[in-house]
């Protein structure tokens, strides 16, 4: 009984998740209520496209018309054509079923890639049957229209019995995001290319597409940065947060481990190394995610997700600013304000830049007021850093109050406003106002 209950729960969950190898409309995939009727249609369409090739769908439509017409007349030469088409379908089905592939597939992809750049995908395919397989195609279906094959899918005309082959292809995505690539689907269209006989892999992999950005030549940083004591110990936690200053004579209470023996041997008196605490510069980067979200009616009739040009430009600029700061040995604290506040503390190295890119890849647009989620403790932490680069998508009373609160706490703020069509008229005179088209085109080099 438990097995039946568990099977039912798994089947129900899988059904309501929908087929993962095709893209579903947002009102089906992301809605809080998922219609069983729409999902049933989606599953039927998914299997229809999975098991029938494009020529097969065309031939079936034509065959249906010919067979229907041949049944209306008993004595008609077109019945010969109808039986011929049925014989082709039956032959293709029987041979394809008997020779359907059984493969072991391993797919290798990078963890993250820049938007708009091709990503290489490697496949390692082994034929587990004692007979050869023909006309193998890998991952004909992509889970989203944002991810496409830059060339053709990986194919193999022939795989010998028990043989293993290495295939590769390239995927490209123009849109930032986190994509779950379903298990690899290998299909064979042998012999006549009407039906697809599939063999599935087992690994579901995640691909992070981070924003496309262009490196900056210079960033005008806020004046009056607060230096952080014990920065190395708190951030990297490697060794002591002390910097070598010089040597001096030994004093009572000094640590014997700091004795500098070459200088001691040269002078004849104990000499110790002297250290001082190292200071690092920290910078807070706050990103506005309050992009305009289309109405529910527009989302219902739109298959593709709405492209938030202003948000994508802001995230691209955030990546460029973060890279520039990390190159300058800054410690960057990034705050992405939305329904949830993402706060990432980085260390002093470019290796931390990958963590920032992961955060920027995962950010979703906020339909409400994103800065309402900044709690007092978050504002206090930002104020303790002392310097803030604020990237906004608009200028209104809420954002003006935020800048005022940070200024009252002694924080120096550099405000950058990214706009799409109309530049804000009431922005402060010291704010940097940039058109999102210039950012996405890579024309912004200094801010």
C-alpha positions, 0 to 999 in steps of 0.5 A: 500500500505504501508503494502505491501511495508513494507512486501516486504522489510521485506521479502527481508531482511529476504531472504538475511539474510538467514536461521539462524538455519543452518550454511552457507558457509562464501562466502554466509553469509559474502560476500558483494554480496549475490547471490539470487540463492545460497540463494534460494538453502540455504533456500530450504536445510534449510527447507528440513532438518527442516521438514524431519528427517534423517530416513525420508530422507532415506525412501523418497529416497528409496520410490522414486526409488520404486515408479518410478520402479513400474510405469514402469510395470502395473502388478508388486507386487512391486506396493503393497510396493509402495502403502504401503510406500505412505500410511505411508507418508500420515498417518504420514503427516495427524496425525502429522499435526492435532496434531502438537505442539503449545508451549510457550518456554523460553530459559535461557543461560549465557551471556558469557562462556569460550571456551571449557567449557560446557554451561548449557541451560535451557528450560521452555516449556508449552503446549498451546493446549488442547491435549498432545504432544509427542516426543518433541526435542529442538534446534536440529539445531545449528547456527554454527558448532563451537557450538555443543551439548555436549550430546543430545538435550533436549527432552520430550517424553510427555507433557500433555495438558496445562502442563509446563516442565523444560528441560536442555542440554549442549552446547560446543564451541571450538572456541572463538566468538560472536554467535547469537542463533536463536529463539528456535525451538521445533519439534515433530516427532510423530507419525512415525518419518518421518516429523518434526512439529515445534513450534518456540520461539521468543527470539534471544539471544547472546552468548559470547565465550571468549578465553580459558586461564590459569592463570599466576603465574608471569608477569615481568612488565616494570620498570618505571611505571607512577602513575596516580593522582586522579585515583579513581575519574577518574576510579571508580567515587565513593567517593573522590580520597583521602586516609587517612593519619593521624590526626593533629591539626586544621588549619584555612581553614580546612574543618569542616567536617574532624574534628575527634571528638574522638581525639578532645574530648580526647585532648581538641583541634580541631583535623582534619583528613588529607588525601592525593591523592591516586595513582594507577598504569596503564598499557596499553595492546596492542594486535596485530590482523594481522592474516593471512587470507586465499585466496578468492579461499580457502574461497570459497571452505571451509565451515568452517572458518579458525582457526587463531591459532596465533591470538587465542593464543595471545588473550588467553595470553591477557586474562591471562595477564589482569587477573594477572594485575587486581589481582595486583590492576592495571588499565588496558587499553586494545588496540586491533589494527585492522580495528578499534581500540578497547580501553577499560578503566577498573577500579581497580577490577576483575569485570572489567575483564568481560568487557575485556573478552567481547572485546577479544571475539569480535575481528576479524582477520585483513587482512591488517596492523593493526597498521596503524589504531593507530592515533597520539592521540591514541599513545599520550594516550598510552604514557601518561600511561607510561608502555605498554605490547605489544603482537605481532604476528610477527616482522617487520619494522612496529612493530619495528617503533611502539616500537621506537615511544613509547620508544621515548615518554618515554614509557617503553615497554615489547614486547611479540611475539607469533609465530606459526611455525617459530620463528622470527630471527630478534626480539630484545634481550629483547623480550619474544618469545612464541610458540602459541602451548605452550599458548593453551596447558596451559604451559606458567605460567611466562612471 
